[in-house]
Amino acid sequence: MSSRAVTGRLRRLVLPMAVTGALAGALVAVPGLSRAASQPGWRVVAVLRENTSQLNGTLLSNVAATGPDNAWLAGTYCTNSDCKRSTLLVQHWTGKAWQVIAVPTADKNSATEYSAAGVAASSAASAWVLNDVGTYQKYSTNVLHWTPKGWGTPVKFPAALTAVVAPLAKRAWVFGANAVGTPYAATFNGTKWSQVTVPVAGNSASATTAGNIWVIGTAASSGAIGIMKFNGTAWRTTPLPSLGLSSSQEAVATGIAAASTKNVWATGYIMDTSVEIDPPSKPFLLHWNGAKWTAIKVPKLPADSIWANVNVTQDGHGGAWLDATTIALSGAQQGYLLHYSGGAWSRVTAPAVAGDFTEPGALTWIPGTRSVWGAGEDSLVQPNLNGYPAVVLKYGA
C-alpha cells in the first residue's frame, strides 16, 4: 500500500479463528439500527483464487458500473510467492460473467508496488484505470483508457492520482496530489490532456453529468477535509459542517457519491491522533441536499477502531451504503456494510467464503437498479504464501 493514498492493502493480523462458509451477511439488530427491507441481501458472487486466471494476494480496490450489463473492477495481484512483484488487474462484467482484460505490458509483473488507484467508465466501450507506478518520494501514475480497439497508449502523470471520473465517452477527469501535497488535476477533452488548477487534492470523485462533478480530499488552503464541485464551468469548494473534532482528532476524507445535484454523499473517518498504534477511529457521513452539507451520525461499530477503507455509494432510492473494517483491542477484525435509508441505519457483516472475515474495499451503485457491487479481500485463517483471495460482492438482484 502506498502511504500517500487512503485506499489499498492495509494492516493485517492472522488469528486462530474458526473458518466460516457464510455466503450472505446476516442483519444485526442493535439499538439505533432498523431492519432492512426484504430483498436479496449481500453475498459473494465471485472469488479470485490461485489456479485460476489470477494468483492469491489479489486486491480489488476499485469498482465502477454504468448499468446491469456493464461494470469494471480494478486491482492488483502478486506474481511471485513473496509478493515482491505485482501486476495490474482489470476485469469487465458483461452481464453474464466477469472477464479478465489483459493489461499493457508495462503494467505487468513489475517490482514496483502497483496500486490501482481508480476506475471509471462511461460505457462498455470506454473505461479508465489509474495505476500508481510511483516509488517513495517520486509520484507517478499511469492513466489507461480502454476503447473498442483495446488499450490506448498509457499516459504518465507526475502525481499520485487517486480518483477518476468519466461523465462522457470522450471526457475524463483525474485528481490527486504531487510530491509536496499540492492538488493536481487534469482533464481529457477527447484529444488531449490538460492540467487544471483546483483547490482540493482529491481522494475520491463522482459525477452524474459533465456539469455535476464532485471531489473530496484535502483542501489546499487549510489542510483539512475539502469538497469541491464542478458546474460545467468552474470549480468551487462547498462549506462543510462541523464534525465536532477535539484537539487530538483528525478527519480523513475517503469517499464521495453523487446521485444528483441535490443528493450527494461523502464519507471518511475521524481518528484520534494522540494514539500512535491502532488509534481509535470512527466513520462519518455527510449529505448534500442541493444547498448545504449535513453531518449524519453513524452508529458505533462493535470494535475499538476502524481501518482507513471507508467507502460510500448511493443505493438507488435516496439512501446510501458505507463499508468499514474494524479491529478490536483483542486483535479480532470484521468487515461491515452499513445502510442509511429513510433516516434509519441497518448493518450487515460483510459475507465471507472460507475465512475469518471479508475486508470490503470498494462499492458502487448499479445504475437503473437498487443493486450494488462491492469488492474486497477474504482474509483466510491460513493464507498461502501469495496472501489472500479477492472477492466480488453484490447486493440485490
N, C-alpha and C positions, 0 to 999 in steps of 0.2 A: 504493500500500500504506500502511495506517495503521501508524505506528510503535508503536502500543500493542498490536498483535496480532501473533502469530507466524506467521499464515497470510497469504497474499496475494501480490501481484506482487513479485518480487524483482529484485536487480541483474541486469544483462544486458550481455554483450559479444557483438557480432556479428562473427564471424570468417570469413575466406575459406576455408571448409572445403567438401569435396565434398558435394553433396546426395545423401542416401540415400533408398531407396524401400522399406526393410525394413518388413514388416508384423508381424513377430514377433521378440522378443528372443532372441538365441542364448545358451545356457548357457555361462558362463565357468568353466573349470576352473582353479582356483588353489589353492595349499595351504590346507587348513583348510575348503574348501568341497566338498560332496558333490554328485553328480549327482542331479537331481530325478527323481521318479517319472515314468514315461511317461504323459502325459495332455496334453490341449490346453493349449498354453502361452499366454503373454501376446501379445495382438495388438491393433491399433487396430480398433475396431468402428464408430466414428463420428467425423467431422471437422466442426467448425463453421467454415465459411468465409464469405468475402464472397460476396454474390449469393445467399445462402440466407436463412434466417429471421433470421440474426444477422450482424453485421459481424465482421471480424477484430478483434484486440485483446480477444478473449474470454478470460476467466479462470474456469475451473471449479475452485472451491476446496473444494467440499463434496459428498459423495455419501452417500446412505442407502438401505437396502433392507430390505424385510420378507419377501421371497421371490422366486422366479424371475420372477414376473409383476408385481412392483411395486418400483420404485426411483425415487429423486428426486435430481436434480442441481441445485445452486445455484451461481451465479457472477455475473459482471457482464460487460458488453461496451460498447465505445465507440460513441457515436452521432454523432461527427463526426470529421473527418480528423485533428485533432491530439489526439484522445482527452481533451479537456478536459470533455466531457460523457459521462455513462455511465448505463446502465440495468441494473436488477436482472434477472437471467436465471434462470428456473426451467424445468426440463424433467422430464417424467414418463415412466418406462418402463412400458409396458403389457403387456410380454411379447412384443410383436411389433415395436415401434418406440418411439423417443424422440419425445415430443410436447411442443411448446412450450406452456407455461402462461402466458397473459398475466398480467402483474402489475398491481397497483393503480397508478392514475395518479400518485400521489405518489412512486412508486419508479421512474419513467421519466424519461429524458432530463434528468438533473439535473446542475448544475455541481458539486455535492458529489461527492467521490470515494467512491462507494459501494464497499462491500466485503461480500460475502455471507459472514458470519462463522460460519454454522452451518446445518445442515438435519437434521431428524429426521422419522420417520414411524412410525405405528403400523399403518397400512393404506393402501390406495389412496384412501380417503375422508378421511384425516386426516394432514396433513403440516404441519410448522412450519419457517419460514425466518427467520433473523436477518439483517437488513440494516443494516449500520453506516452511519448517515447523519450522523454527528457531524463536527465540524470540530476544528481544533487547539485543545486545552485545553477543548473543550466536547463531552464524550462524549454520544452519543445513539444508540440502536438501536431500529429498528422490528422488532417481532415480528409476523410474518404467519402466519395459520392458514388452511389450505385444508380445506374441507369439501365435501360433495356440493352445497352451494349456492354454491360458489366461495370467494373470499377473504372472510374476515371483516374487520371494521374493524381496521387495524393498530394495535397498542398500542405507544406510545413509552416507552422507559425511559431515565432519565438516567445511563446507564452504557455502557461498551464491553462488550457481551455477545459472548462468543466461543464458547460451547458451549450445546447444547440437547439434551435427551432427551425422548422421549415414550413411556413404557412402556405407557400405555393411551390409548385414543382421546380421552378427556376428562381426561387428566392429563399435564402437561408441566412441565419444569424448565428454567430458563435460568441461565447462570453467566457471570461476568466480573468487572470491577472498575470503580470510579468514578474520577473525575478525579485523585484523590490515591492511587490504587492499593489502596484498601480493598476487600476481597472483596464482591461484590454477587451476590445470587441471588434468584430469585423462583419461585413455583410456581403453576400454574393447576389449579384443582380441578374444572373443567368449567363454572364460572360466573364466577369472578373470579380475578384475580392477587393474590398476597400476597407481600410481600418477606420473605425468610428470612435470618437471620444464620448465616453459615458461616465456617469457619476458613481456607478456601483460595480465592484468586482463580482461578477455573477457566479454563484454556485449551482443555481437551478433556473430554468426558464420554461415558459409555457406560452402558447399562442393559440387563439381561436381564429384570427384572421391576420392579414399583414398589417392591419391598423389596430390590433389589440394584442400586444406582446408584453409579457410581464417577466421580470427578472428579480431574484432575491439573492443577496450576498452581503458583502461588506461595503459600506459607504466610504468613499474616499475621504470625505470631509470630516468624519468622526471616528472611523474605525469600528463603529457599531453596526448592527444589522441595518441594511438598507433595502428598499424595494423600489424599483423604477418601472415605469410604464412607457411604451412607445405607442403613440396615437396615429401613426402613419406619417408623421412629420418630424416630431422631436421627442427626445427622451426627457422624462420628468420624474423626480422622486416623489413619493407619497408619504405624508406624515404617518408615523406609527404610534399605536397606543403604548402606554406604559406596561411593561411586563413585571413590574414590582421587584426589580433586581436589587439585592443588597450590595454592599461594597465588595463582597467577596464572590459575587456571582457574575457570570458572563453568558450572554446569549449567542448561540451559533446558528446561523441560517442553513437549512439543508434542502428544502423543497418548496415548490410553488406549483399550483394547478389552476388554470383559468377555465371556467365553464362558459363565461360570457363577460361582457363589460361590467356587469353588475353582480357577478358571482365568482370570486376568486378566493382560493385557499392557500395559506402559507404556513410552513412549519419549520421546526428546528428543535433545539434542546437548550435548557438552562443548566449550566454546570457550576459547581462550587469550586472555584479556583484555589481555595485555601487548602484543599486536599490534593496531594501530589499524585497518589496512586489510586486508580479507580474512583475518581471523585464522584460524589452523589450528583445525579442529574435527572432532569425530567423533561418530557416533551412539552412544547407549547403549540397552540393552533391559533391562527389569525384568519379573519374573514373580511373580505371587501364586499360592500353592498352597493357599490357604484358611487358612493360619496365619502366613505371613511372605512378604516380598518377597525375591527373589534376583536379583542382578545377573548377566546373561549377557553374556559378551564378544562383541562384534560384530567380525567380521574387518575388517581395514583395507581401505578402499576405495582404488582406484588413482588417487588425487589428493591434493592437499595440504590441502584444506578442503572443507566441505560447506555447502550452503545451509541456511536455517532451516526448510525444509518437510520435516520427517521425520514420517511418519505410520505408524500401525500398525493392523492388523486381524487377527482370528483367521482361520485357514484352514479351519475346519470339521471338523478332525480332530486337534485337540490342539496345533497349531503356530501360527505367526504369520508374516505378511508385513509388511515395512517398505519404505518408499521413501526415497530420498535423492538429491539432486542435488549433484554435486561441481564444483569449479573448481580446476584445476591452476595452478601458478605461471606457466605459459606462457599462461594465459588460456583453455585448452580446457575445455569443460564437457561433462558427461554425466549423464543420469539413470539410476538403478538401482532394481531391485526385488529385495529380499533375502528369502529364505525360511528360517525356522528350524523344523525338524521332526525329532523323534526325537533331539535333541541335536546335530544337524548343520546346517550352513549351505549354501545354494546361492545363486547370484546370477545375474540376467539384466540385460542392458542394456534400458532402457525402450524399447519399439518406437516408431519414428517413421515418418512418411509421406513427407515431402519436405523434411526439414530436417536440421540437424546433430545435434539431439538432442531428446528429449522431457523436459520438466521435470514429473514427476508431482507432483500436489498434493493428492490425496485417495485413500483406499482404504476399501472396506467389504466385508465378507463377505456373500454372498447366502445367507440362512437356508435350511436344508434341502438345501444343496448343498456341494460343495467348491470352488465358484467364487467369484471376487472381482471387483467392479467397481473401476476406477480412473479418474482424470481428471487432466488437466493441460494444459500448453501445448506445442505443437510449435513449436520455435524455428527459423524459416526462415532460410536464409542471406541472402536478400534479401526481408525482410518489406515489405509495402506500408505506407502511411502509418498505417494503422489497427493495425499491430502484428502479433501472432502468432495463428494459429488455435488453437482449443482442440481437444483430442482426448479421446475416451472410450475407455478401455482395458478389456479383460476377460481374466480367466484362467479356464480350464476351460470346460466345456460351457455 
